[in-house]
Amino acid sequence: MTRSRARRSGSISTASTPLSASTSASVSPSMSSSSTSLSSMGGDEKPGKPMVDTYGNTFEMPDFTIKQIRDAIPKHCFQRSALKGLAYVARDLAYISANFYAFNWHIMPALEGAPLIARAAAWGVYGFVQGLFGTGVWVLAHECGHQAFSESKIVNDTVGWVLHSSLLVPYFSWKISHGKHHKATGNLEKDMVFVPKSRLEYARRYAGGIAHDIAELTEETPIATLIHTIAQQLLGWLMYLFTNVTGHNYHQRQKEGRGVGKRNGYFGGVSHFDPRSPLYEAKDGKLIILSDIGVALTGYVLYLACQKWGAANIALWYGIPYLWVNHWLVAITFLQHTDPSLPHYYPEAWNYCRGAAATIDREFGFIGRHLMHGIVETHVLHHFIPLIPFYHADEASEAIKPVMGKHYRADVEGGTLGFIKAIWKSARWCQWVEESEGTTGEASDVVFFRNRNGLGVKPLAKDQLKPRPNEVQNMIDVGAIRKEDAGL
Protein backbone atom coordinates (compact mmCIF):
# COMPACT_ATOMS: atom_id res chain seq x y z
CA MET A 1 0.00 0.00 0.00
CA THR A 2 1.61 3.29 -1.03
CA ARG A 3 1.14 6.65 0.59
CA SER A 4 -1.20 7.69 -2.21
CA ARG A 5 -3.55 4.86 -1.26
CA ALA A 6 -3.68 5.88 2.39
CA ARG A 7 -6.92 6.93 3.96
CA ARG A 8 -7.11 10.70 3.87
CA SER A 9 -9.36 12.82 5.97
CA GLY A 10 -10.06 15.14 3.09
CA SER A 11 -11.78 12.41 1.12
CA ILE A 12 -13.97 11.14 3.93
CA SER A 13 -17.62 11.97 4.31
CA THR A 14 -18.08 14.49 7.10
CA ALA A 15 -21.80 14.67 7.67
CA SER A 16 -22.59 17.35 10.20
CA THR A 17 -25.31 16.76 12.74
CA PRO A 18 -26.07 19.32 15.48
CA LEU A 19 -25.91 18.22 19.08
CA SER A 20 -29.32 18.60 20.67
CA ALA A 21 -30.77 17.85 24.06
CA SER A 22 -32.63 14.87 22.69
CA THR A 23 -29.45 13.18 21.50
CA SER A 24 -27.07 14.08 24.31
CA ALA A 25 -26.34 11.84 27.22
CA SER A 26 -26.77 12.43 30.88
CA VAL A 27 -23.53 11.92 32.76
CA SER A 28 -25.18 10.81 35.96
CA PRO A 29 -23.46 7.43 36.22
CA SER A 30 -25.28 4.17 36.15
CA MET A 31 -22.77 1.51 37.13
CA SER A 32 -23.42 -0.79 34.19
CA SER A 33 -20.23 -2.19 32.72
CA SER A 34 -19.27 -2.09 29.08
CA SER A 35 -16.33 -4.43 29.46
CA THR A 36 -17.91 -7.70 28.35
CA SER A 37 -15.68 -9.58 25.92
CA LEU A 38 -17.00 -11.13 22.75
CA SER A 39 -16.02 -14.57 23.98
CA SER A 40 -18.29 -14.22 27.00
CA MET A 41 -21.38 -13.19 25.06
CA GLY A 42 -24.30 -15.55 25.14
CA GLY A 43 -24.88 -17.59 22.02
CA ASP A 44 -28.36 -16.16 21.56
CA GLU A 45 -27.24 -12.55 21.92
CA LYS A 46 -27.48 -10.56 18.74
CA PRO A 47 -24.31 -8.80 17.59
CA GLY A 48 -24.28 -5.04 18.10
CA LYS A 49 -23.93 -2.34 15.50
CA PRO A 50 -20.54 -1.71 13.88
CA MET A 51 -18.04 0.73 15.34
CA VAL A 52 -17.84 4.06 13.52
CA ASP A 53 -15.21 6.78 13.71
CA THR A 54 -16.02 10.47 13.87
CA TYR A 55 -16.42 10.68 10.11
CA GLY A 56 -18.96 7.86 10.17
CA ASN A 57 -16.64 5.29 8.58
CA THR A 58 -16.97 1.70 9.79
CA PHE A 59 -14.02 0.65 11.92
CA GLU A 60 -12.60 -2.84 12.28
CA MET A 61 -9.90 -3.70 14.80
CA PRO A 62 -6.46 -4.62 13.42
CA ASP A 63 -5.89 -8.37 13.07
CA PHE A 64 -2.17 -8.52 12.20
CA THR A 65 0.68 -9.29 14.62
CA ILE A 66 3.87 -7.49 15.56
CA LYS A 67 5.80 -10.44 14.08
CA GLN A 68 4.18 -9.84 10.70
CA ILE A 69 5.19 -6.18 10.96
CA ARG A 70 8.80 -7.01 11.86
CA ASP A 71 9.12 -9.69 9.20
CA ALA A 72 8.00 -7.28 6.49
CA ILE A 73 10.79 -4.80 7.21
CA PRO A 74 14.15 -5.28 5.40
CA LYS A 75 16.85 -6.32 7.86
CA HIS A 76 19.15 -3.42 7.07
CA CYS A 77 16.48 -0.99 8.31
CA PHE A 78 17.29 -2.11 11.85
CA GLN A 79 20.96 -1.13 11.52
CA ARG A 80 22.04 1.87 13.59
CA SER A 81 25.15 3.96 12.98
CA ALA A 82 26.61 6.25 15.63
CA LEU A 83 28.76 7.87 12.93
CA LYS A 84 25.75 8.70 10.79
CA GLY A 85 23.79 9.92 13.82
CA LEU A 86 26.65 12.19 14.93
CA ALA A 87 26.92 13.53 11.39
CA TYR A 88 23.28 14.64 11.60
CA VAL A 89 23.95 16.21 15.01
CA ALA A 90 26.89 18.13 13.51
CA ARG A 91 24.70 19.19 10.57
CA ASP A 92 21.91 20.53 12.80
CA LEU A 93 24.34 22.34 15.10
CA ALA A 94 25.97 23.86 12.02
CA TYR A 95 22.55 25.12 10.89
CA ILE A 96 21.97 26.69 14.30
CA SER A 97 25.42 28.31 14.35
CA ALA A 98 25.13 29.63 10.80
CA ASN A 99 21.71 31.13 11.47
CA PHE A 100 22.98 32.81 14.64
CA TYR A 101 26.07 34.14 12.85
CA ALA A 102 24.12 35.44 9.86
CA PHE A 103 21.63 37.42 11.92
CA ASN A 104 23.98 38.77 14.59
CA TRP A 105 26.93 39.70 12.37
CA HIS A 106 25.28 40.55 9.08
CA ILE A 107 21.48 40.88 8.93
CA MET A 108 20.83 42.81 12.15
CA PRO A 109 23.81 45.19 11.70
CA ALA A 110 22.52 45.92 8.20
CA LEU A 111 19.16 46.88 9.75
CA GLU A 112 20.73 49.16 12.35
CA GLY A 113 18.89 52.27 11.14
CA ALA A 114 15.73 50.50 9.99
CA PRO A 115 12.31 51.04 11.68
CA LEU A 116 11.67 49.06 14.84
CA ILE A 117 9.01 46.94 13.13
CA ALA A 118 11.53 45.81 10.51
CA ARG A 119 14.07 44.81 13.17
CA ALA A 120 11.36 43.03 15.19
CA ALA A 121 10.28 41.15 12.07
CA ALA A 122 13.88 40.11 11.40
CA TRP A 123 14.26 38.78 14.93
CA GLY A 124 10.96 36.97 14.45
CA VAL A 125 12.32 35.22 11.36
CA TYR A 126 15.50 34.33 13.26
CA GLY A 127 13.51 32.79 16.13
CA PHE A 128 11.25 30.84 13.79
CA VAL A 129 14.11 29.37 11.75
CA GLN A 130 16.20 28.65 14.83
CA GLY A 131 13.19 26.89 16.32
CA LEU A 132 12.99 24.58 13.31
CA PHE A 133 16.66 23.68 13.64
CA GLY A 134 16.26 23.24 17.39
CA THR A 135 13.36 20.86 16.82
CA GLY A 136 15.67 18.79 14.62
CA VAL A 137 18.10 18.53 17.54
CA TRP A 138 15.19 17.54 19.80
CA VAL A 139 14.27 14.73 17.41
CA LEU A 140 17.85 13.41 17.40
CA ALA A 141 17.79 13.31 21.21
CA HIS A 142 14.46 11.48 20.90
CA GLU A 143 16.28 8.90 18.74
CA CYS A 144 18.80 8.48 21.55
CA GLY A 145 16.00 7.88 24.04
CA HIS A 146 14.75 4.99 21.92
CA GLN A 147 18.29 3.61 21.49
CA ALA A 148 17.86 4.16 17.74
CA PHE A 149 20.82 6.54 17.46
CA SER A 150 23.61 4.02 18.00
CA GLU A 151 24.31 0.38 18.84
CA SER A 152 25.90 1.64 22.08
CA LYS A 153 23.67 2.48 25.05
CA ILE A 154 26.42 4.70 26.46
CA VAL A 155 26.61 6.72 23.26
CA ASN A 156 22.81 6.96 23.06
CA ASP A 157 22.36 8.18 26.62
CA THR A 158 25.35 10.52 26.60
CA VAL A 159 24.38 12.25 23.37
CA GLY A 160 20.71 12.29 24.36
CA TRP A 161 21.44 13.76 27.79
CA VAL A 162 23.60 16.53 26.34
CA LEU A 163 21.20 17.45 23.54
CA HIS A 164 18.01 17.32 25.59
CA SER A 165 19.58 19.13 28.54
CA SER A 166 20.60 21.95 26.19
CA LEU A 167 16.90 22.32 25.35
CA LEU A 168 15.85 22.23 29.04
CA VAL A 169 14.42 18.73 28.67
CA PRO A 170 15.03 16.20 31.51
CA TYR A 171 16.44 13.43 29.30
CA PHE A 172 16.11 10.27 31.38
CA SER A 173 12.87 11.44 32.98
CA TRP A 174 11.26 11.95 29.61
CA LYS A 175 12.88 8.81 28.16
CA ILE A 176 11.24 6.65 30.83
CA SER A 177 7.76 8.17 30.61
CA HIS A 178 7.93 8.24 26.81
CA GLY A 179 8.87 4.57 26.77
CA LYS A 180 5.74 3.85 28.81
CA HIS A 181 3.74 5.83 26.25
CA HIS A 182 5.01 3.54 23.52
CA LYS A 183 4.13 0.46 25.55
CA ALA A 184 0.55 1.67 26.11
CA THR A 185 -0.32 3.86 23.13
CA GLY A 186 -4.08 4.31 22.81
CA ASN A 187 -4.80 2.72 26.21
CA LEU A 188 -7.11 5.08 28.09
CA GLU A 189 -5.91 3.94 31.51
CA LYS A 190 -2.17 3.60 30.85
CA ASP A 191 -1.09 5.91 28.02
CA MET A 192 1.19 8.78 29.00
CA VAL A 193 0.38 11.61 26.60
CA PHE A 194 -2.65 13.14 24.87
CA VAL A 195 -5.06 10.76 26.51
CA PRO A 196 -8.45 12.12 25.40
CA LYS A 197 -11.17 13.04 27.86
CA SER A 198 -14.08 10.66 28.21
CA ARG A 199 -17.65 11.91 27.83
CA LEU A 200 -17.99 11.85 31.62
CA GLU A 201 -14.80 13.82 32.28
CA TYR A 202 -15.57 16.36 29.56
CA ALA A 203 -19.06 16.96 30.97
CA ARG A 204 -17.65 17.30 34.49
CA ARG A 205 -15.20 19.97 33.38
CA TYR A 206 -17.37 21.94 31.01
CA ALA A 207 -21.00 21.29 31.96
CA GLY A 208 -20.73 22.12 35.63
CA GLY A 209 -20.48 18.73 37.29
CA ILE A 210 -21.34 15.06 37.20
CA ALA A 211 -25.10 15.61 37.37
CA HIS A 212 -25.19 17.82 34.29
CA ASP A 213 -25.65 16.95 30.66
CA ILE A 214 -23.46 17.84 27.68
CA ALA A 215 -26.67 19.01 26.03
CA GLU A 216 -26.43 22.08 28.29
CA LEU A 217 -23.33 23.14 26.38
CA THR A 218 -23.71 25.27 23.29
CA GLU A 219 -21.36 24.96 20.35
CA GLU A 220 -17.83 25.95 21.26
CA THR A 221 -17.02 29.29 19.68
CA PRO A 222 -14.04 29.57 17.32
CA ILE A 223 -12.47 32.14 19.67
CA ALA A 224 -12.64 29.65 22.55
CA THR A 225 -10.99 27.00 20.38
CA LEU A 226 -8.31 29.50 19.37
CA ILE A 227 -7.53 30.48 22.97
CA HIS A 228 -7.31 26.84 24.04
CA THR A 229 -5.08 26.00 21.07
CA ILE A 230 -2.71 28.90 21.71
CA ALA A 231 -2.42 27.94 25.38
CA GLN A 232 -1.78 24.33 24.41
CA GLN A 233 0.92 25.27 21.92
CA LEU A 234 2.70 27.75 24.20
CA LEU A 235 2.41 26.05 27.58
CA GLY A 236 1.47 22.44 26.85
CA TRP A 237 5.00 21.00 26.97
CA LEU A 238 5.94 22.74 30.22
CA MET A 239 2.63 21.75 31.84
CA TYR A 240 3.20 18.17 30.77
CA LEU A 241 6.66 18.12 32.37
CA PHE A 242 5.50 19.73 35.62
CA THR A 243 1.96 18.38 36.02
CA ASN A 244 1.54 15.44 33.59
CA VAL A 245 -1.33 17.21 31.84
CA THR A 246 -2.75 15.02 29.01
CA GLY A 247 -1.30 11.90 30.66
CA HIS A 248 -3.42 9.24 32.37
CA ASN A 249 -4.49 9.90 35.96
CA TYR A 250 -4.76 6.30 37.22
CA HIS A 251 -1.72 6.55 39.50
CA GLN A 252 -3.68 5.30 42.51
CA ARG A 253 -3.82 1.82 40.94
CA GLN A 254 -0.08 1.35 40.40
CA LYS A 255 1.09 -1.94 41.86
CA GLU A 256 4.28 -0.45 43.35
CA GLY A 257 2.19 1.94 45.44
CA ARG A 258 3.98 5.13 44.38
CA GLY A 259 0.76 6.69 43.11
CA VAL A 260 -1.27 6.59 46.32
CA GLY A 261 -2.71 10.04 46.98
CA LYS A 262 -1.09 11.53 43.86
CA ARG A 263 -2.83 13.07 40.87
CA ASN A 264 -2.08 15.17 37.82
CA GLY A 265 -2.00 18.91 38.35
CA TYR A 266 0.01 21.44 40.26
CA PHE A 267 1.24 20.12 43.61
CA GLY A 268 -0.25 16.72 42.75
CA GLY A 269 3.06 14.88 43.04
CA VAL A 270 3.16 13.84 39.36
CA SER A 271 6.14 15.66 37.87
CA HIS A 272 8.94 14.68 35.50
CA PHE A 273 11.42 16.42 37.81
CA ASP A 274 10.54 14.53 41.00
CA PRO A 275 12.21 11.13 41.59
CA ARG A 276 9.28 10.27 43.91
CA SER A 277 6.77 10.74 41.10
CA PRO A 278 4.54 7.76 40.23
CA LEU A 279 5.80 8.15 36.67
CA TYR A 280 8.90 6.26 37.84
CA GLU A 281 9.97 3.33 39.94
CA ALA A 282 12.31 3.68 42.92
CA LYS A 283 15.23 2.32 40.87
CA ASP A 284 14.91 5.27 38.48
CA GLY A 285 15.64 7.87 41.16
CA LYS A 286 19.30 8.47 40.26
CA LEU A 287 18.45 8.92 36.60
CA ILE A 288 15.76 11.49 37.40
CA ILE A 289 18.27 13.44 39.50
CA LEU A 290 20.82 13.25 36.68
CA SER A 291 18.18 14.63 34.32
CA ASP A 292 17.48 17.49 36.73
CA ILE A 293 21.21 18.24 36.95
CA GLY A 294 21.39 18.50 33.15
CA VAL A 295 18.54 21.01 33.06
CA ALA A 296 20.03 22.94 35.99
CA LEU A 297 23.41 23.17 34.24
CA THR A 298 21.78 24.63 31.14
CA GLY A 299 19.84 27.04 33.34
CA TYR A 300 23.10 28.13 34.97
CA VAL A 301 24.78 28.67 31.60
CA LEU A 302 21.82 30.80 30.53
CA TYR A 303 22.13 32.80 33.75
CA LEU A 304 25.82 33.46 33.07
CA ALA A 305 24.95 34.43 29.50
CA CYS A 306 22.36 36.91 30.79
CA GLN A 307 25.01 38.41 33.07
CA LYS A 308 27.41 38.85 30.14
CA TRP A 309 25.13 39.81 27.24
CA GLY A 310 21.89 40.85 28.94
CA ALA A 311 18.59 39.07 29.48
CA ALA A 312 16.99 40.75 26.44
CA ASN A 313 19.60 39.31 24.10
CA ILE A 314 19.33 35.83 25.59
CA ALA A 315 15.54 36.03 25.24
CA LEU A 316 16.02 36.77 21.53
CA TRP A 317 18.84 34.31 20.93
CA TYR A 318 17.54 31.38 22.99
CA GLY A 319 14.12 32.15 24.51
CA ILE A 320 12.05 32.69 21.36
CA PRO A 321 13.53 29.68 19.55
CA TYR A 322 12.92 27.62 22.69
CA LEU A 323 9.20 28.50 22.57
CA TRP A 324 9.10 27.53 18.90
CA VAL A 325 10.68 24.16 19.69
CA ASN A 326 8.04 23.59 22.37
CA HIS A 327 5.31 24.58 19.94
CA TRP A 328 6.45 22.14 17.25
CA LEU A 329 6.89 19.36 19.77
CA VAL A 330 3.32 19.75 21.05
CA ALA A 331 1.89 20.14 17.54
CA ILE A 332 3.65 17.02 16.27
CA THR A 333 2.62 14.90 19.25
CA PHE A 334 -0.95 16.20 19.27
CA LEU A 335 -1.48 15.48 15.59
CA GLN A 336 0.12 12.04 15.76
CA HIS A 337 -2.50 10.89 18.26
CA THR A 338 -5.53 13.14 17.68
CA ASP A 339 -7.60 12.74 14.53
CA PRO A 340 -11.29 12.03 13.78
CA SER A 341 -10.33 8.67 12.26
CA LEU A 342 -8.42 7.33 15.29
CA PRO A 343 -9.76 4.91 17.92
CA HIS A 344 -8.79 4.65 21.57
CA TYR A 345 -9.16 1.56 23.71
CA TYR A 346 -10.13 0.62 27.22
CA PRO A 347 -7.79 -2.02 28.66
CA GLU A 348 -10.21 -4.87 27.93
CA ALA A 349 -9.87 -4.34 24.16
CA TRP A 350 -6.31 -2.98 23.95
CA ASN A 351 -3.22 -4.75 22.71
CA TYR A 352 0.12 -3.48 21.45
CA CYS A 353 -0.65 -3.76 17.73
CA ARG A 354 -4.04 -2.07 18.09
CA GLY A 355 -2.47 0.77 20.03
CA ALA A 356 0.41 1.27 17.61
CA ALA A 357 -2.05 1.35 14.70
CA ALA A 358 -4.06 4.06 16.50
CA THR A 359 -1.62 6.70 15.21
CA ILE A 360 -1.48 8.67 11.98
CA ASP A 361 1.20 9.88 9.58
CA ARG A 362 1.07 13.41 8.24
CA GLU A 363 3.08 15.47 5.77
CA PHE A 364 5.12 18.55 6.66
CA GLY A 365 7.02 18.95 3.40
CA PHE A 366 10.70 19.88 3.41
CA ILE A 367 10.49 21.00 7.04
CA GLY A 368 9.22 17.65 8.27
CA ARG A 369 11.31 15.36 6.10
CA HIS A 370 14.65 17.16 6.33
CA LEU A 371 14.72 19.59 9.25
CA MET A 372 12.65 17.38 11.61
CA HIS A 373 14.07 14.07 10.36
CA GLY A 374 10.75 12.59 9.20
CA ILE A 375 9.16 12.39 12.65
CA VAL A 376 5.88 13.70 11.22
CA GLU A 377 5.76 11.46 8.16
CA THR A 378 6.75 8.06 9.64
CA HIS A 379 5.19 8.00 13.08
CA VAL A 380 3.04 4.92 12.54
CA LEU A 381 6.15 2.83 11.81
CA HIS A 382 7.89 4.43 14.78
CA HIS A 383 5.19 3.17 17.13
CA PHE A 384 5.55 -0.39 15.93
CA ILE A 385 9.38 -0.48 15.91
CA PRO A 386 10.88 2.58 17.67
CA LEU A 387 14.37 1.06 17.40
CA ILE A 388 14.53 1.79 13.65
CA PRO A 389 16.58 4.97 13.02
CA PHE A 390 14.88 7.82 11.22
CA TYR A 391 17.03 7.52 8.07
CA HIS A 392 15.54 4.05 7.43
CA ALA A 393 11.99 4.98 8.47
CA ASP A 394 10.63 5.82 5.01
CA GLU A 395 11.67 2.47 3.57
CA ALA A 396 10.39 0.59 6.62
CA SER A 397 7.09 2.51 6.50
CA GLU A 398 6.49 1.46 2.91
CA ALA A 399 7.29 -2.14 3.85
CA ILE A 400 4.63 -2.37 6.58
CA LYS A 401 1.79 -0.74 4.65
CA PRO A 402 0.78 -3.97 2.84
CA VAL A 403 0.63 -5.73 6.22
CA MET A 404 -1.48 -2.99 7.80
CA GLY A 405 -3.73 -2.58 4.76
CA LYS A 406 -6.80 -0.51 5.57
CA HIS A 407 -5.57 0.00 9.13
CA TYR A 408 -2.77 2.33 8.02
CA ARG A 409 -3.75 5.98 8.38
CA ALA A 410 -2.24 9.06 6.81
CA ASP A 411 -3.48 12.59 6.25
CA VAL A 412 -1.08 14.06 3.72
CA GLU A 413 -3.30 16.46 1.78
CA GLY A 414 -1.98 19.99 1.57
CA GLY A 415 1.55 19.18 2.67
CA THR A 416 2.95 21.77 5.07
CA LEU A 417 -0.21 23.91 5.00
CA GLY A 418 -2.35 20.83 5.54
CA PHE A 419 -0.32 19.96 8.62
CA ILE A 420 -0.95 23.41 10.11
CA LYS A 421 -4.66 23.27 9.26
CA ALA A 422 -4.95 19.89 10.98
CA ILE A 423 -4.21 21.52 14.35
CA TRP A 424 -7.40 23.56 14.04
CA LYS A 425 -9.45 20.73 12.58
CA SER A 426 -8.52 18.29 15.34
CA ALA A 427 -9.26 20.91 17.99
CA ARG A 428 -12.78 21.40 16.58
CA TRP A 429 -13.61 17.75 15.85
CA CYS A 430 -11.89 15.88 18.69
CA GLN A 431 -13.23 16.98 22.09
CA TRP A 432 -14.00 13.75 23.95
CA VAL A 433 -14.29 10.02 23.24
CA GLU A 434 -17.20 7.61 23.63
CA GLU A 435 -18.28 4.25 22.25
CA SER A 436 -20.23 3.89 19.03
CA GLU A 437 -24.00 3.68 19.23
CA GLY A 438 -25.34 0.15 19.70
CA THR A 439 -21.99 -1.63 20.07
CA THR A 440 -21.74 -4.64 22.37
CA GLY A 441 -19.03 -6.85 23.80
CA GLU A 442 -15.44 -5.97 22.98
CA ALA A 443 -16.56 -3.37 20.46
CA SER A 444 -18.02 -1.26 23.28
CA ASP A 445 -14.50 -1.01 24.75
CA VAL A 446 -13.36 0.90 21.66
CA VAL A 447 -14.14 4.62 21.65
CA PHE A 448 -13.95 7.43 19.12
CA PHE A 449 -13.87 11.21 19.16
CA ARG A 450 -17.09 13.18 19.30
CA ASN A 451 -17.73 16.91 19.70
CA ARG A 452 -20.36 19.47 20.59
CA ASN A 453 -19.85 21.44 17.38
CA GLY A 454 -22.24 19.36 15.25
CA LEU A 455 -19.34 17.89 13.25
CA GLY A 456 -19.46 14.28 12.10
CA VAL A 457 -21.25 11.51 13.99
CA LYS A 458 -23.46 12.88 16.74
CA PRO A 459 -22.89 11.85 20.37
CA LEU A 460 -24.78 9.04 22.05
CA ALA A 461 -28.33 9.60 23.18
CA LYS A 462 -29.01 10.16 26.88
CA ASP A 463 -30.12 6.63 27.64
CA GLN A 464 -27.18 4.97 25.87
CA LEU A 465 -24.24 6.37 27.80
CA LYS A 466 -22.70 3.86 30.20
CA PRO A 467 -20.08 5.41 32.49
CA ARG A 468 -17.47 2.82 33.41
CA PRO A 469 -16.94 1.79 37.04
CA ASN A 470 -13.16 2.17 36.77
CA GLU A 471 -13.51 5.72 35.52
CA VAL A 472 -16.00 6.77 38.16
CA GLN A 473 -13.88 5.23 40.92
CA ASN A 474 -10.78 6.96 39.59
CA MET A 475 -12.54 10.32 39.63
CA ILE A 476 -13.42 9.67 43.25
CA ASP A 477 -9.83 8.68 44.05
CA VAL A 478 -8.39 11.90 42.61
CA GLY A 479 -11.05 14.08 44.26
CA ALA A 480 -12.77 15.08 41.05
CA ILE A 481 -16.15 13.99 42.42
CA ARG A 482 -17.50 12.88 45.78
CA LYS A 483 -18.51 9.31 46.40
CA GLU A 484 -22.01 10.33 47.40
CA ASP A 485 -22.45 12.24 44.13
CA ALA A 486 -21.45 9.17 42.15
CA GLY A 487 -24.17 7.09 43.74
CA LEU A 488 -21.75 4.52 45.20
C-alpha positions, -999 to +999 in steps of 0.1 A: +000+000+000+016+033-010+011+067+006-012+077-022-035+049-013-037+059+024-069+069+040-071+107+039-094+128+060-101+151+031-118+124+011-140+111+039-176+120+043-181+145+071-218+147+077-226+174+102-253+168+127-261+193+155-259+182+191-293+186+207-308+179+241-326+149+227-294+132+215-271+141+243-263+118+272-268+124+309-235+119+328-252+108+360-235+074+362-253+042+362-228+015+371-234-008+342-202-022+327-193-021+291-163-044+295-179-077+284-157-096+259-170-111+227-160-146+240-183-142+270-214-132+251-243-155+251-249-176+220-284-162+216-272-125+219-275-106+187-243-088+176-243-050+181-239-023+155-205-017+139-180+007+153-178+041+135-152+068+137-160+105+139-164+107+101-190+079+102-166+053+086-170+017+098-140+007+119-126-028+123-099-037+148-065-046+134-059-084+131-022-085+122+007-093+146+039-075+156+058-104+141+042-098+107+052-062+110+088-070+119+091-097+092+080-073+065+108-048+072+141-053+054+169-063+079+191-034+071+165-010+083+173-021+118+210-011+115+220+019+136+251+040+130+266+062+156+288+079+129+257+087+108+238+099+138+267+122+149+269+135+114+233+146+116+240+162+150+269+181+135+247+192+106+219+205+128+243+223+151+260+239+120+226+251+109+220+267+143+254+283+143+251+296+108+217+311+115+230+328+146+261+341+128+241+354+099+216+374+119+240+388+146+269+397+124+253+406+091+215+409+089+208+428+121+238+452+117+225+459+082+192+469+097+207+492+124+189+523+111+157+505+100+123+510+117+117+491+148+090+469+131+115+458+105+141+448+132+114+430+152+103+411+121+139+401+114+143+388+149+110+370+145+123+352+114+155+343+133+135+328+161+112+308+138+141+294+117+162+287+148+132+269+163+130+246+133+167+237+136+163+232+174+134+209+168+157+188+146+181+185+175+152+175+198+143+147+174+178+134+174+178+133+212+145+115+209+163+089+187+188+085+215+160+079+240+147+050+219+183+036+215+179+042+177+208+065+175+236+040+180+243+004+188+259+016+221+237+025+250+264+047+265+266+067+233+228+070+231+224+082+266+254+105+266+244+122+234+207+123+244+214+138+278+236+165+263+212+174+235+180+173+256+196+191+285+206+219+262+169+223+254+158+222+290+144+187+287+150+162+315+164+134+293+161+103+314+129+114+330+113+120+296+129+088+282+112+066+308+078+082+306+079+082+268+089+046+268+057+039+288+037+058+263+050+035+235+041+005+255+006+017+261-003+039+231-041+043+228-048+027+262-071+051+281-059+039+315-022+036+309-011+059+280+012+088+290+004+116+266-026+131+249-051+108+265-085+121+254-112+130+279-141+107+282-177+119+278-180+118+316-148+138+323-156+164+296-191+170+310-177+173+345-152+200+334-174+219+310-210+213+320-207+221+356-205+187+373-213+151+372-251+156+374-252+178+343-256+170+307-235+178+277-267+190+260-264+221+283-233+231+264-237+253+233-214+250+203-178+260+213-170+293+197-140+296+173-125+321+197-126+297+226-110+270+204-083+295+194-075+305+230-073+268+240-051+260+211-027+289+217-024+279+254-018+243+244+009+253+219+027+278+242+024+261+276+015+224+268+050+210+270+059+227+302+026+218+318+032+182+308+067+181+324+055+197+356+020+184+360+015+154+336-013+172+318-027+150+290-013+119+307-034+092+324-045+099+360-048+063+372-017+066+395-037+053+425-038+018+409-001+013+404+011-019+419+043-005+434+022+019+454+040+051+444+008+067+431-013+066+463-027+100+470-011+115+439-028+131+409-021+152+378-020+189+384+000+214+403+012+201+436-002+167+428+031+149+430+032+138+394+061+157+379+089+147+355+114+164+378+105+145+410+122+111+416+093+103+439+068+107+411+045+078+402+058+081+367+089+063+378+100+033+399+123+037+429+152+023+409+149+053+385+156+079+412+193+085+403+185+089+366+158+115+374+183+134+395+208+133+367+182+146+343+175+175+367+212+182+369+214+185+331+185+210+331+200+229+360+234+232+342+218+246+311+198+270+333+231+281+350+248+287+316+218+308+305+221+328+338+258+335+331+249+344+295+224+369+308+250+384+331+274+389+301+251+398+272+219+408+289+186+391+295+170+407+264+196+393+241+193+358+256+155+360+252+160+368+215+188+343+209+175+314+230+141+321+245+120+327+214+135+297+195+129+276+227+092+285+226+091+275+189+107+242+197+080+236+224+053+246+199+064+221+173+069+194+198+033+198+211+019+201+175+036+170+163+026+149+192-010+162+193-015+155+156+001+120+158-025+109+183-055+131+177-076+127+145-113+120+138-103+087+123-084+073+153-098+049+179-088+047+216-092+016+237-101+006+272-078-020+287-102-049+279-099-043+242-063-030+239-032-048+227+001-035+214-007-038+177-040-021+181-025+008+200+004+013+176-021+014+147-041+041+165-016+067+152-015+087+120+012+099+096+011+134+082+031+155+058+051+185+067+070+189+034+107+199+034+105+210+070+092+177+083+113+154+061+147+172+063+147+196+092+127+174+116+141+141+104+108+126+092+092+124+126+059+137+112+058+115+082+067+081+096+052+080+131+030+049+125+061+028+118+079+044+148+052+032+171+056-004+159+094-005+159+109+026+177+144+011+174+145+018+137+166+050+130+149+078+112+170+075+081+155+040+074+120+050+085+106+058+050+117+025+036+104+006+066+071+025+065+065+015+029+073-021+039+046-024+066+018-007+047+008-040+028+006-057+062-015-030+078-037-026+048-068-005+056-056+000+091-028+023+080-037+060+084-022+091+068-035+126+063-011+141+037-033+165+018-020+200+016+016+192+027+029+218+051-002+239+050-024+208+055-003+200+086-009+234+101-047+233+093-049+199+110-042+215+143-074+236+140-095+207+126-085+183+153-093+209+180-128+214+166-136+178+158-119+159+187-132+170+221-140+138+239-143+100+232-172+076+236-183+042+223-202+039+190-240+037+192-253+002+197-220-016+201-217-046+224-190-068+238-154-060+230-166-034+205-180-013+233-145-010+247-134+009+217-141+046+217-140+074+191-139+112+192-171+132+193-177+169+197-204+195+206-199+214+174-222+194+153-193+179+133-195+143+121-212+115+140-235+129+167-229+119+204-248+090+220-283+096+232-290+102+269-301+066+276-272+050+259-242+064+278-227+039+302-201+054+325-175+028+334-169+018+370-132+022+368-135+057+355-160+068+382-139+052+409-108+070+396-125+103+396-134+097+433-098+087+441-084+119+426-110+141+443-128+151+411-161+140+424-175+129+458-185+093+464-220+103+474-224+122+441-214+092+422-242+071+437-217+045+452 
